[in-house]
Amino acid sequence: RMLSGYKPKSNVKDSYKILELEEGCSLDDIRNSYRNLAKKYHPDSGSTTADSEAFVKVEEAYRVVLSDVATKKRSNENNEEEEDQSKSKAPQHRHYLSFEGVGFGTPSQREKQYMQFRVDRATEQVLEYRKQRLESQYAVTDLMKAKDVRQSKKVKITQAVERLVEDLIQESMAKGDFDNLSGKGKPLQKFSDCPHIDPMTHNLNRILIDNGYQPEWILMQKEIRETIEQLRKSVVASRRNLGEPMTPYRQKQWNRICEQFTEDIRKLNKRIDNFNLVVPLLSRQMVHFSADKEIVRAQKTYEALME
């Protein structure tokens, strides 16, 4: 396929072929083709044709084609301006500067052309930003860009997980761990407790965990749950230490405790946001904690203890 052999700095003709277009097509044709291919290859689409590398190539081709269309458009406009000898140069020069040198014709016509130019330019900037994000997420070359060993360890490499699993399996086979097993020759059991979870994902995680490795999102989830339990116990203990009756001085202390608790909850919710970015299953994503609800809950827990 053209996508599999496409290089980022390829010529314009290859870019048109990737978008399944012919040179000279309209902007609407270009945008429609790009949207269809983006839906087909986007890594988050859930489609069987999802392909992050192909998606990056489609975006690069779209940017090249847009640039080519804009260049040809400006060239045609310059040729038409040179042919129009009947118009005076001084007014045209001032007119030209008013729209960054874009467009030709009457002021209203140039304004419409300039608005379309700004839309196309904004689209190119968005595509460039998304392209950089995808490259930073999927490109292994990010390791070589790291300045030191500590920073390079923080760079995520999806291939490293696959290599780790393969090495663990090979090591276990060499030790004879798979010999004389009761289930030898039989397929792996599916994750029967939850039919909504992909059995391959479950088996992969089980192999990693059994050999001393836990995915980042599991560790983050455990840390978040331990933190909220610790915060809940702490605020209940603080309320208990204040005791009764709730004098103005104790109320002032309680307000300070609640302010600190609210700040801790805010920080915890930020960690939840980071967790939701790396968790592989939508069903495992977490929602924010409400500081107000947690304070009410702590008050009720304290009252129950006093009774």
C-alpha positions in Angstrom: 0.0 0.0 0.0 1.0 3.6 -0.5 0.6 4.2 3.3 3.1 1.5 4.3 5.8 2.9 2.0 5.2 6.6 2.6 7.9 8.8 3.8 7.2 12.1 5.7 9.2 14.2 3.2 7.7 12.6 0.1 6.6 14.7 -2.9 3.2 16.2 -3.5 2.1 13.4 -5.9 2.5 10.8 -3.2 0.5 12.9 -0.8 -2.4 13.1 -3.2 -2.3 9.3 -3.7 -2.4 8.7 0.1 -5.5 10.9 0.3 -6.9 9.0 -2.7 -7.3 12.3 -4.7 -6.2 13.8 -8.0 -4.3 17.0 -8.4 -6.6 20.0 -9.0 -9.4 18.7 -6.7 -11.4 21.1 -4.5 -10.8 22.0 -0.9 -14.0 20.2 0.0 -12.8 17.0 -1.6 -9.5 17.2 0.3 -11.3 17.8 3.7 -13.8 15.0 3.1 -11.1 12.5 2.1 -9.0 13.4 5.1 -12.0 13.0 7.5 -12.8 9.6 6.1 -9.2 8.4 6.4 -8.8 9.9 9.8 -11.9 8.0 11.1 -10.5 4.8 9.5 -7.0 4.9 11.0 -7.3 7.0 14.2 -5.7 4.9 17.0 -8.6 5.8 19.4 -11.4 5.0 17.0 -11.7 1.4 18.2 -11.9 0.3 14.5 -10.2 -2.9 13.2 -8.4 -0.7 10.7 -6.9 1.6 13.5 -3.3 2.3 12.7 -1.3 5.1 14.5 1.5 5.1 11.9 -1.0 5.3 9.0 -2.9 8.1 10.8 0.3 10.2 11.1 1.0 9.7 7.4 -2.5 10.7 6.5 -2.1 13.9 8.5 1.3 14.7 7.0 -0.2 14.1 3.5 -3.1 16.4 4.3 -0.8 19.2 5.4 1.3 18.8 2.2 -1.7 18.9 0.0 -3.1 22.0 1.7 0.2 23.7 1.4 0.3 22.8 -2.4 -3.2 24.1 -2.9 -2.4 27.4 -1.1 0.8 27.8 -3.1 -1.0 27.3 -6.4 -3.7 29.6 -5.3 -1.3 32.4 -4.5 0.6 31.8 -7.8 -2.7 32.1 -9.8 -3.6 35.3 -7.9 -0.2 36.9 -8.6 -0.5 36.1 -12.3 -4.0 37.6 -12.5 -2.8 40.8 -10.7 0.1 41.2 -13.2 -2.3 40.9 -16.1 -4.6 43.5 -14.8 -2.9 46.7 -16.1 -5.9 48.9 -15.9 -5.9 49.3 -12.1 -3.7 52.0 -10.5 -0.8 50.7 -8.4 -1.0 53.0 -5.4 -4.5 52.0 -4.2 -3.9 48.4 -5.0 -0.7 48.4 -2.9 -2.4 49.8 0.2 -5.3 47.3 -0.4 -2.8 44.5 -0.7 -1.3 45.2 2.8 -4.7 45.2 4.5 -5.2 41.4 4.1 -1.6 40.2 4.6 -1.2 40.1 0.8 -3.9 37.5 0.3 -6.5 37.6 -2.4 -7.4 39.8 -5.3 -10.3 41.8 -6.7 -12.6 44.2 -4.8 -12.2 44.8 -1.0 -15.2 42.5 -0.2 -13.8 39.7 -2.4 -10.4 40.0 -0.8 -11.9 39.9 2.7 -13.7 36.6 1.9 -10.5 35.1 0.5 -8.6 36.3 3.5 -11.1 34.7 5.9 -10.7 31.4 4.1 -6.9 31.7 4.2 -7.1 32.2 8.0 -9.3 29.1 8.4 -6.8 27.0 6.3 -3.9 28.3 8.3 -5.5 27.5 11.6 -6.3 24.0 10.3 -2.7 23.5 9.4 -1.5 24.6 12.8 -3.9 22.2 14.5 -2.7 19.3 12.3 0.9 20.2 13.1 0.2 20.2 16.8 -1.7 16.8 16.6 1.2 15.4 14.5 3.7 16.4 17.1 1.7 14.8 19.9 1.4 11.5 18.0 5.1 11.5 17.2 6.0 12.1 20.8 3.6 9.3 21.9 4.6 6.6 19.4 8.1 7.4 18.1 10.8 5.3 19.7 13.4 8.0 18.7 12.3 10.0 21.7 14.8 7.9 23.7 17.7 9.3 21.7 16.5 12.8 22.3 16.6 12.4 26.1 19.4 14.4 27.7 20.4 11.9 30.4 19.7 8.5 31.7 17.0 9.6 34.2 15.0 11.4 31.6 15.3 8.5 29.1 13.8 6.1 31.7 10.7 8.3 31.8 10.1 7.9 28.1 7.4 5.3 27.4 8.1 2.7 24.8 5.3 0.4 24.0 7.7 -2.1 22.4 9.4 -2.5 25.7 6.3 -4.1 27.3 6.0 -6.6 24.5 9.7 -7.4 24.8 9.4 -7.8 28.5 6.6 -10.3 28.2 8.4 -12.3 25.6 11.6 -12.4 27.7 9.6 -13.5 30.8 7.9 -16.3 28.8 11.2 -17.5 27.2 12.9 -17.4 30.7 10.1 -19.5 32.2 10.3 -22.0 29.3 14.0 -22.4 29.8 13.5 -23.1 33.5 10.9 -25.8 32.6 8.1 -23.9 34.3 5.7 -24.9 31.5 6.6 -28.6 31.7 4.1 -31.2 33.1 1.4 -28.6 33.7 -2.1 -29.7 34.3 -3.4 -27.5 31.5 -0.6 -28.1 29.0 -1.8 -28.0 25.5 -5.0 -26.3 26.4 -6.0 -22.6 25.7 -5.6 -20.0 28.4 -8.7 -19.5 30.5 -10.6 -16.3 29.9 -11.2 -13.7 32.5 -14.5 -15.2 33.7 -15.1 -12.6 36.4 -15.8 -9.8 34.0 -16.9 -10.6 30.4 -16.4 -7.0 29.3 -12.6 -7.1 29.7 -10.5 -8.3 26.8 -9.1 -11.8 27.8 -5.8 -11.1 26.1 -5.3 -7.9 28.1 -6.1 -9.8 31.3 -3.7 -12.7 30.5 -1.0 -10.2 29.6 -1.4 -8.3 32.9 -1.5 -11.6 34.8 1.9 -12.7 33.3 3.4 -9.4 34.1 2.1 -9.3 37.7 3.1 -12.9 38.4 6.7 -12.1 37.4 7.0 -9.0 39.5 5.8 -6.3 37.1 2.7 -4.2 37.5 1.5 -1.7 34.8 1.7 2.0 35.7 -2.0 2.5 35.8 -2.5 -0.3 38.4 0.1 1.3 40.7 -1.5 4.7 40.3 -5.0 3.3 41.0 -3.7 1.7 44.2 -2.0 4.9 45.3 -5.2 7.0 44.7 -7.3 4.6 46.7 -4.8 4.5 49.6 -4.6 8.3 49.5 -8.3 9.0 49.7 -8.7 6.5 52.6 -5.8 8.2 54.5 -7.4 11.7 53.9 -10.8 10.5 55.1 -9.3 9.0 58.3 -7.2 12.1 58.9 -10.1 14.6 58.6 -12.3 12.4 60.9 -9.5 12.3 63.5 -9.0 16.0 63.3 -12.8 16.6 63.9 -12.6 14.2 66.8 -9.7 16.0 68.4 -11.6 19.3 68.4 -14.4 17.7 70.4 -17.6 19.4 71.6 -19.0 22.0 72.0 -18.0 23.7 68.7 -16.9 27.1 70.1 -16.0 30.0 67.8 -12.3 29.2 68.3 -12.8 25.5 67.4 -14.9 26.5 64.4 -12.0 28.6 63.2 -9.7 25.7 63.6 -12.1 23.4 61.8 -12.4 25.8 58.9 -8.6 25.8 58.5 -8.6 21.9 58.5 -11.3 21.9 55.8 -9.4 24.3 53.7 -6.3 22.1 53.8 -8.4 19.0 53.1 -10.0 20.8 50.1 -6.5 21.5 48.7 -5.4 17.9 49.2 -8.5 16.7 47.3 -7.7 19.1 44.5 -4.2 17.6 44.2 -5.7 14.1 44.3 -8.1 14.9 41.5 -5.1 16.0 39.4 -3.6 12.6 39.9 -6.9 11.0 38.8 -6.7 13.0 35.6 -3.3 11.6 34.9 -4.5 8.1 35.8 -7.4 8.4 33.3 -4.9 9.3 30.5 -3.0 6.0 30.9 -5.6 3.5 32.0 -6.2 1.1 29.0 -10.0 0.5 29.7 -12.7 3.1 29.8 -14.6 1.1 32.4 -11.6 1.5 34.8 -11.5 5.3 34.6 -12.1 7.2 37.9 -14.2 10.2 38.7 -13.2 13.2 40.8 -13.8 13.3 44.5 -15.9 16.2 45.9 -14.3 18.0 48.9 -17.7 19.2 50.1 -19.2 15.8 50.0 -16.2 14.3 51.8 -16.4 16.8 54.6 -20.1 16.1 55.1 -19.3 12.4 55.1 -16.5 13.0 57.7 -19.0 14.9 59.9 -21.5 12.0 59.8 -18.8 9.5 60.6 -17.7 11.5 63.6 -21.3 11.8 64.8 -21.7 8.0 64.5 -18.5 7.5 66.5 -19.8 9.8 69.2 -23.0 7.9 69.5 
